[in-house]
Amino acid sequence: MASSSHLKPGEKGKISVSVNNNGKSGNISKTIQIYTNNPKKPVTTISVAMRVKDRFHINKSEAKEIFNGECKSCHTDRGIGKKGLELFMADCIMCHERGKSAIPITEMQSKPKEYLIKSTADGVTNTSMPGWHLKNNGPLSDEEIESLVHIIKRN
C-alpha cells in the first residue's frame, strides 16, 4: 500500500509490502508492480530481496550454544568419531562454504597453522566461531583439531 493513493509527478511516497514467508528460508525475492497514469510506462516493476531464516536460526544465540540442545544434532553430532576431511564435511562446511556465515576454506588456507589451531580450539572473538576444544566444552580433542587444520592447509 502506498503512503498515498495519488502522488503528483516527482512527489515521493512510501510503499509497504507484505510477503508470506511461511515455509520458506534462505534468499528469496519478490517483484511488485506499480500502476501509474503515465501512458508511456503504465506499469513499473520493482524487485525486493530478503533473507529468511528458518525457525531454528531466527534468534541470535551464543556461538557455544551449537554444542547443546536442538543445535547439537546438526552442528556437532554428525562429526562424532570423524577426523580430517570427513569431520570438516560433517560439521564445518555448513558455515565455511563460500557465501555462508564464516570465512571460506580458501581464506583459511592463507592463515598460519598456529592461528587455525588456536581459533578452532578457543573460538574467534566477536564472530559466530565458538571454541571447539574439549576444554571449552566443545566436542573436539587436540588430535581432531589438528586433523582439521591439516586438511585446511593441504587443500
C-alpha positions as CSV (number, residue, x, y, z in Angstrom):
1,M,0.0,0.0,0.0
2,A,1.4,3.4,-1.0
3,S,1.6,6.3,1.5
4,S,-1.0,8.0,-0.7
5,S,-3.2,6.7,-3.4
6,H,-2.3,9.6,-5.6
7,L,1.1,11.1,-6.0
8,K,1.9,14.1,-8.2
9,P,4.8,13.8,-10.7
10,G,8.1,14.0,-8.8
11,E,6.4,13.6,-5.4
12,K,7.8,10.9,-3.1
13,G,5.9,8.3,-1.1
14,K,6.4,5.1,0.8
15,I,5.3,1.6,-0.3
16,S,4.6,-1.1,2.2
17,V,4.9,-4.7,1.1
18,S,3.9,-7.8,2.9
19,V,5.4,-11.1,2.0
20,N,4.2,-14.5,3.2
21,N,7.4,-16.3,4.0
22,N,5.7,-19.3,5.7
23,G,7.7,-22.4,4.9
24,K,10.5,-20.5,3.1
25,S,14.1,-20.0,4.2
26,G,17.2,-18.6,2.6
27,N,17.4,-15.9,-0.1
28,I,14.1,-15.1,-1.7
29,S,12.9,-12.3,-4.0
30,K,9.6,-10.9,-5.0
31,T,8.5,-8.5,-7.7
32,I,6.0,-5.7,-7.2
33,Q,4.0,-4.0,-9.9
34,I,3.2,-0.3,-9.5
35,Y,0.4,1.0,-11.8
36,T,0.7,4.6,-12.9
37,N,-1.2,7.0,-15.1
38,N,1.9,7.5,-17.3
39,P,0.8,6.5,-20.8
40,K,4.4,5.7,-21.9
41,K,5.0,3.4,-18.8
42,P,1.7,2.5,-17.2
43,V,3.3,-0.3,-15.1
44,T,6.7,-0.2,-13.2
45,T,8.1,-3.3,-11.7
46,I,10.5,-3.3,-8.7
47,S,12.2,-6.2,-7.0
48,V,12.6,-6.9,-3.3
49,A,15.2,-9.3,-2.0
50,M,15.4,-10.7,1.5
51,R,17.0,-13.4,3.6
52,V,14.5,-15.6,5.5
53,K,15.8,-17.6,8.5
54,D,14.3,-20.9,9.4
55,R,12.7,-21.3,12.8
56,F,15.9,-22.8,14.3
57,H,18.1,-19.8,13.3
58,I,15.7,-16.9,13.8
59,N,17.0,-15.9,17.2
60,K,20.6,-14.9,17.6
61,S,22.3,-17.1,20.2
62,E,25.7,-17.5,21.7
63,A,28.1,-19.4,19.4
64,K,28.8,-22.0,22.1
65,E,25.1,-23.0,22.1
66,I,25.7,-25.1,19.0
67,F,27.1,-27.8,21.3
68,N,23.7,-28.1,23.2
69,G,20.0,-28.8,22.6
70,E,18.5,-28.7,19.1
71,C,21.6,-27.2,17.6
72,K,23.8,-30.2,18.5
73,S,22.2,-32.6,16.1
74,C,23.2,-30.6,13.1
75,H,26.3,-28.7,14.2
76,T,28.3,-31.3,16.2
77,D,26.8,-34.8,16.3
78,R,27.4,-35.5,12.6
79,G,31.2,-35.3,13.2
80,I,31.4,-37.7,16.2
81,G,34.3,-40.2,15.6
82,K,35.4,-38.4,12.4
83,K,38.7,-36.6,11.6
84,G,40.1,-34.5,8.8
85,L,38.0,-34.1,5.7
86,E,35.2,-36.3,7.0
87,L,34.9,-34.1,10.1
88,F,35.1,-30.9,8.1
89,M,32.4,-32.0,5.7
90,A,30.2,-33.2,8.6
91,D,30.4,-30.2,11.0
92,C,32.3,-27.3,9.4
93,I,31.3,-27.0,5.8
94,M,27.8,-25.7,6.6
95,C,29.3,-22.4,7.9
96,H,32.6,-22.3,5.9
97,E,31.1,-22.7,2.4
98,R,31.5,-19.6,0.2
99,G,28.8,-17.1,1.0
100,K,27.9,-18.5,4.4
101,S,28.4,-17.0,7.9
102,A,32.1,-17.9,8.3
103,I,35.2,-17.4,6.2
104,P,35.6,-19.9,3.3
105,I,38.3,-22.6,3.3
106,T,40.2,-20.7,0.6
107,E,40.7,-17.8,3.1
108,M,41.5,-20.1,6.0
109,Q,44.3,-21.7,3.9
110,S,46.2,-18.4,3.9
111,K,46.2,-18.2,7.8
112,P,49.1,-19.6,9.8
113,K,48.7,-23.1,11.1
114,E,49.0,-21.9,14.7
115,Y,46.2,-19.4,14.2
116,L,43.9,-22.1,12.8
117,I,44.6,-24.4,15.8
118,K,44.0,-21.6,18.3
119,S,40.9,-20.2,16.6
120,T,39.4,-23.7,16.2
121,A,40.2,-24.6,19.8
122,D,39.3,-21.3,21.5
123,G,37.0,-19.6,19.1
124,V,37.2,-16.2,17.5
125,T,36.0,-13.2,19.5
126,N,33.1,-11.2,18.1
127,T,32.2,-13.9,15.5
128,S,30.0,-16.9,15.4
129,M,33.0,-19.2,15.8
130,P,33.0,-20.9,19.2
131,G,35.9,-22.7,20.8
132,W,35.6,-26.4,19.7
133,H,38.1,-27.9,22.1
134,L,37.0,-30.1,25.0
135,K,38.5,-27.6,27.4
136,N,35.9,-25.1,26.1
137,N,33.0,-27.6,26.4
138,G,33.3,-28.3,22.7
139,P,33.4,-31.8,21.2
140,L,37.0,-31.9,19.8
141,S,40.3,-33.2,21.1
142,D,43.7,-31.8,20.1
143,E,44.1,-34.6,17.6
144,E,40.7,-33.9,15.9
145,I,41.5,-30.2,15.7
146,E,44.9,-30.9,14.2
147,S,43.3,-33.2,11.7
148,L,41.0,-30.3,10.6
149,V,43.9,-27.9,10.3
150,H,45.9,-30.4,8.3
151,I,43.2,-30.8,5.6
152,I,42.6,-27.0,5.5
153,K,46.3,-26.3,4.9
154,R,46.7,-29.2,2.5
155,N,43.8,-28.2,0.2
